[in-house]
């Protein structure tokens, strides 16, 4: 009985986590303008370390284990918009030179094959 229920429970747990992540992204409007995304990132930088500390204290109280203190997270001071734009520019420039590079590499490959097949 338990062997048949466990795959269903795993599916429901994974679905709940995925659904929660989608809801969180929608609720915090992370797919909207970059200023809201940066505000959410700043809020997470403030909340997550204290939540991790409280959770580690709770686990150590319940289990009696000492959990070592995690190092402080690095400070990230960059704008998401600039990083996104530089990534898009890099990808688009790579796509724009792709036909010329493909032709060049195929020509070099063909010359290599012709050179190796000479008797």
C-alpha positions in Angstrom: 0.0 0.0 0.0 2.8 2.5 1.0 4.8 1.6 -2.1 1.9 2.7 -4.3 1.2 5.9 -2.4 4.8 7.1 -2.2 5.1 8.1 -6.0 1.8 10.0 -5.7 3.1 11.8 -2.6 6.4 12.7 -4.3 4.5 14.0 -7.3 2.2 16.1 -5.1 5.2 17.5 -3.1 7.1 18.4 -6.3 4.0 20.0 -7.8 3.4 22.0 -4.7 7.0 23.3 -4.7 6.8 24.2 -8.4 3.4 25.8 -8.0 4.6 27.8 -5.0 7.6 29.0 -6.9 5.4 30.1 -9.8 3.0 31.9 -7.4 5.9 33.6 -5.6 7.3 34.9 -8.9 3.8 36.1 -10.0 3.0 37.6 -6.5 6.2 39.5 -6.2 5.9 40.6 -9.9 9.5 39.4 -10.6 8.8 39.2 -14.4 7.8 42.8 -14.6 10.0 45.9 -14.6 13.6 45.6 -13.3 13.1 48.0 -10.5 10.7 45.6 -8.8 13.1 42.7 -9.4 15.9 44.7 -7.7 13.7 45.5 -4.8 12.8 41.9 -4.4 16.5 41.0 -4.5 17.3 43.5 -1.8 14.5 42.2 0.3 15.7 38.7 -0.1 19.3 39.7 0.9 17.9 41.1 4.1 15.5 38.3 5.0 17.3 35.1 3.9 20.3 35.2 6.3 18.2 35.8 9.4 15.8 33.0 8.3 18.7 30.6 7.8 20.1 31.5 11.2 16.7 30.9 12.9 16.3 27.6 11.1 19.7 26.4 12.1 19.0 27.4 15.7 15.7 25.4 15.6 17.4 22.4 14.1 20.2 22.4 16.6 17.7 22.7 19.5 15.6 19.8 18.2 18.4 17.5 17.3 21.1 18.5 19.7 23.6 18.9 16.8 25.8 22.0 16.4 25.5 23.5 13.0 28.5 25.6 12.0 27.8 29.3 11.3 27.6 30.0 7.6 29.8 32.7 6.1 28.1 36.0 5.3 26.7 36.1 1.7 28.6 38.3 -0.7 27.1 41.7 -1.4 26.0 42.0 -5.0 25.8 45.6 -6.3 24.9 45.4 -10.0 21.8 46.3 -11.9 19.9 43.5 -13.4 19.0 45.6 -16.5 22.6 46.1 -17.4 23.5 42.5 -17.0 20.5 41.4 -19.0 21.2 43.8 -21.8 24.9 42.8 -22.0 23.8 39.1 -22.2 21.3 39.9 -24.9 23.9 41.9 -26.9 26.4 39.0 -26.6 23.9 36.4 -27.7 22.7 38.5 -30.6 26.3 39.3 -31.8 27.1 35.6 -31.7 24.0 34.8 -33.7 24.8 37.5 -36.3 28.3 36.0 -37.0 27.1 32.4 -36.8 26.6 31.9 -40.6 30.0 33.4 -41.5 31.7 31.3 -38.8 29.8 28.1 -40.0 31.0 28.7 -43.5 34.6 29.3 -42.4 34.7 26.2 -40.2 33.1 24.0 -42.9 35.6 25.3 -45.5 38.5 24.5 -43.1 37.0 21.1 -42.4 36.6 20.4 -46.0 40.2 21.4 -46.7 41.4 19.2 -43.8 39.5 16.2 -45.2 40.8 16.8 -48.7 44.4 17.0 -47.4 44.0 13.8 -45.4 42.6 11.8 -48.2 45.4 12.6 -50.6 47.4 9.5 -51.6 
